[in-house]
Structure formats: structure tokens, C-alpha cells
Amino acid sequence: MTSPETNLLQRAGDGVRTAFGVGGLIAIVLGLLIILFPGKTGAVAMQIVAAVMAAYALVVGVVYIGSAVFSRALGGWARTGHILLGVLYVIGGVVMMVNLGATAAVLAIFLSVTIGVLWLFEGVMAFTVVKQSGNKTWTVIYGIISVIAGLSLMLSPLLGAVTLWLLLGISMVVMGVVQVVRAFKVGSAE
């Protein structure tokens, strides 16, 4: 016989196993889609991000315009500024929504270049702390790799974006497999 507490713990364990298994399978499927169709999945993902950004801009624009129209606390210049900012947000949102493909491409390039700049600076910063580092060799190696990776992304942002996308897909497959294995290894309710 099992007590109600034991039964509850067994059901919770089954829920965790199911969550691991389902999450792992979803990660495997998404990762394989990214690996097999990097261009299509990347375009879809970036268009979704572009659509969300466009919707955000539209909502923020309407909020700024609404706050300018209905606020009793805003003075003349503040009210005018809120209206202008709201109109700019709405125009930006409409432009992004009408041109989702171009917005997605600009976002991919922007993200790739931004990561490239960050990696470049990270590499330079690694070189500045070599003297204080406990392991100078690894610090220098890290700095060199970071600078090369940063420059690569900055000089070829679209190729870099595709490469990062593929690495994401590979990571999702590997982590999905680990999650599915975990689902089978977690103690069963039997």
C-alpha cells in the first residue's frame, strides 16, 4: 500500500519525466529543423521577431499619443513631444510591419555586428588582464579567439548570423537528446 504522500510524489516524478521528455523532443525537432533548413527557419524566426518589434512600436506609439491627448499633467512642449514621439513610433511600426523581410534582415545584421563588436572588445579586455591572470596562456588564447570571432562577425555579418543560427540548432539537438535521456533516467513511479 502506498500513502497519499507517496502517491503524490510519484505523480510529481512522472510529471517531471514527462516534462523532460516532451521538452527534449521539442528541442530535437526544432534543432533538426534549424540544421536542415537554416535559411527558412532563420527567416521565419527573424520575421517573427520583426513582427513583435513592429507591434511593440505601434503599441508604444499609441500609448504616447494617448498619454499626450488625455494627460492633464503635461504642459505644451511635453504634450507636443509625446505626440511627436508617438507618431514616430507608429510610423516606424508601420514601416517595419510592411517590410518584415527587410526588417528581419536588418535585425540579423544588427545582432551579428553587435555580437561581433562585443566579442572584439571582450578579446581586447582579455589582453589587458593577462598580467594579472592566473593562467596567461589560456587568457591569451581566449583573447585571440574572441578577437578573430568578433572580426569575423563584423566583416561578414550575414554569414556570421547563419553560423550562429546553425550552432543554436546543433546545441538544441544535443541538449534535447540529453533531456530525453534524463526523462528515462529519472526514477519511475514503479
C-alpha positions as CSV (number, residue, x, y, z in Angstrom):
1,M,0.0,0.0,0.0
2,T,1.1,3.5,-0.7
3,S,0.3,6.5,1.3
4,P,-1.2,9.6,-0.2
5,E,2.1,11.5,0.1
6,T,4.0,8.7,-1.7
7,N,1.3,8.7,-4.5
8,L,1.6,12.4,-4.8
9,L,5.4,12.3,-5.1
10,Q,5.2,9.5,-7.7
11,R,2.8,11.6,-9.8
12,A,5.1,14.6,-9.5
13,G,8.0,12.5,-10.6
14,D,6.0,11.3,-13.6
15,G,5.2,14.9,-14.4
16,V,8.9,15.8,-14.3
17,R,9.8,12.9,-16.5
18,T,7.1,13.9,-19.0
19,A,8.3,17.5,-19.0
20,F,11.9,16.4,-19.6
21,G,10.8,14.1,-22.4
22,V,8.5,16.5,-24.2
23,G,10.9,19.4,-23.8
24,G,13.7,17.3,-25.1
25,L,11.7,16.1,-28.1
26,I,10.6,19.6,-29.0
27,A,14.3,20.8,-28.7
28,I,15.4,17.9,-31.0
29,V,12.7,18.7,-33.6
30,L,13.4,22.5,-33.6
31,G,17.2,21.9,-33.7
32,L,16.9,19.5,-36.6
33,L,14.7,22.0,-38.5
34,I,17.3,24.7,-37.9
35,I,20.1,22.4,-39.1
36,L,18.3,21.0,-42.1
37,F,16.7,24.3,-43.2
38,P,18.8,27.2,-41.7
39,G,17.7,29.8,-44.2
40,K,14.0,29.2,-44.0
41,T,13.9,28.7,-40.2
42,G,16.2,31.8,-39.7
43,A,14.0,33.9,-41.9
44,V,10.8,32.8,-40.1
45,A,12.3,33.4,-36.7
46,M,13.6,36.8,-37.6
47,Q,10.3,37.8,-39.2
48,I,8.5,36.8,-36.0
49,V,11.0,39.0,-34.0
50,A,10.5,41.8,-36.6
51,A,6.7,41.5,-36.3
52,V,6.9,41.6,-32.5
53,M,9.1,44.7,-32.6
54,A,6.7,46.3,-35.1
55,A,3.7,45.5,-32.9
56,Y,5.6,46.9,-29.9
57,A,6.4,50.1,-31.7
58,L,2.8,50.5,-32.7
59,V,1.5,50.0,-29.2
60,V,4.1,52.3,-27.7
61,G,3.3,54.9,-30.3
62,V,-0.4,54.8,-29.5
63,V,0.3,54.9,-25.7
64,Y,2.5,58.1,-26.2
65,I,-0.2,59.7,-28.3
66,G,-2.9,58.7,-25.9
67,S,-1.0,60.0,-22.9
68,A,-0.4,63.3,-24.6
69,V,-4.1,63.7,-25.5
70,F,-5.6,62.5,-22.2
71,S,-3.0,63.7,-19.6
72,R,-3.9,66.7,-17.6
73,A,-0.3,67.0,-16.1
74,L,1.6,67.5,-19.4
75,G,2.4,71.0,-20.5
76,G,2.5,72.3,-24.1
77,W,6.0,71.2,-25.0
78,A,5.8,67.9,-23.2
79,R,2.5,67.2,-24.8
80,T,3.9,68.1,-28.3
81,G,7.0,65.9,-27.6
82,H,4.8,62.9,-26.6
83,I,2.7,63.3,-29.7
84,L,5.7,63.6,-32.0
85,L,7.4,60.6,-30.3
86,G,4.2,58.6,-30.6
87,V,3.8,59.4,-34.3
88,L,7.4,58.4,-34.9
89,Y,6.8,55.1,-33.2
90,V,3.7,54.5,-35.2
91,I,5.4,55.3,-38.5
92,G,8.3,53.1,-37.5
93,G,6.0,50.3,-36.6
94,V,4.1,50.5,-39.9
95,V,7.3,50.6,-41.9
96,M,8.6,47.5,-40.1
97,M,5.2,45.7,-40.5
98,V,5.0,46.4,-44.2
99,N,8.6,45.4,-44.8
100,L,9.0,42.4,-42.4
101,G,11.6,40.7,-44.7
102,A,13.8,43.8,-44.8
103,T,13.3,44.4,-41.1
104,A,14.3,40.8,-40.3
105,A,17.5,41.1,-42.5
106,V,18.5,44.4,-40.8
107,L,17.9,42.8,-37.4
108,A,20.0,39.8,-38.3
109,I,22.8,42.0,-39.4
110,F,22.5,44.3,-36.4
111,L,22.6,41.4,-34.0
112,S,25.5,39.8,-35.7
113,V,27.5,43.0,-35.8
114,T,26.6,43.8,-32.2
115,I,27.9,40.4,-31.1
116,G,31.0,40.8,-33.2
117,V,31.8,44.2,-31.5
118,L,31.2,42.7,-28.1
119,W,33.5,39.7,-28.8
120,L,36.2,42.0,-30.2
121,F,36.1,44.2,-27.0
122,E,36.0,41.1,-24.9
123,G,39.1,39.8,-26.6
124,V,40.9,43.2,-26.1
125,M,39.9,43.2,-22.5
126,A,41.3,39.7,-22.1
127,F,44.7,41.0,-23.3
128,T,44.5,43.8,-20.8
129,V,44.3,41.4,-17.8
130,V,47.0,38.9,-19.0
131,K,49.5,40.1,-16.4
132,Q,47.0,39.6,-13.5
133,S,45.7,36.3,-14.9
134,G,46.5,33.0,-13.1
135,N,46.8,31.2,-16.5
136,K,48.3,33.6,-19.0
137,T,48.3,31.0,-21.9
138,W,44.5,30.4,-21.7
139,T,43.8,34.1,-21.3
140,V,45.9,34.9,-24.5
141,I,44.2,32.0,-26.4
142,Y,40.8,33.3,-25.3
143,G,41.7,36.8,-26.4
144,I,42.9,35.7,-29.8
145,I,39.8,33.5,-30.4
146,S,37.5,36.3,-29.2
147,V,39.1,38.9,-31.5
148,I,39.1,36.6,-34.5
149,A,35.4,35.7,-33.9
150,G,34.4,39.3,-33.4
151,L,36.2,40.5,-36.5
152,S,34.6,37.6,-38.5
153,L,31.1,38.6,-37.4
154,M,31.7,42.2,-38.1
155,L,33.2,41.7,-41.6
156,S,30.7,39.1,-42.7
157,P,27.6,39.6,-40.6
158,L,25.1,37.5,-42.6
159,L,27.4,34.5,-42.7
160,G,28.0,35.0,-39.0
161,A,24.3,35.1,-38.4
162,V,23.8,31.9,-40.3
163,T,26.7,30.3,-38.4
164,L,25.3,31.3,-35.0
165,W,21.9,30.0,-36.1
166,L,23.4,26.6,-37.0
167,L,25.2,26.5,-33.7
168,L,21.9,27.1,-32.0
169,G,20.4,24.2,-33.9
170,I,23.2,21.9,-33.0
171,S,23.0,22.9,-29.4
172,M,19.3,22.3,-29.3
173,V,19.6,18.8,-30.7
174,V,22.4,17.9,-28.2
175,M,20.5,19.3,-25.3
176,G,17.2,17.8,-26.5
177,V,18.9,14.3,-26.6
178,V,20.2,14.9,-23.0
179,Q,16.7,15.9,-21.8
180,V,15.1,12.8,-23.4
181,V,17.8,10.6,-21.7
182,R,17.1,12.4,-18.4
183,A,13.4,11.6,-18.8
184,F,14.2,7.9,-18.9
185,K,16.8,8.1,-16.1
186,V,14.7,9.9,-13.6
187,G,13.2,7.4,-11.1
188,S,9.9,5.9,-12.3
189,A,6.8,5.6,-10.2
190,E,7.0,1.8,-10.1
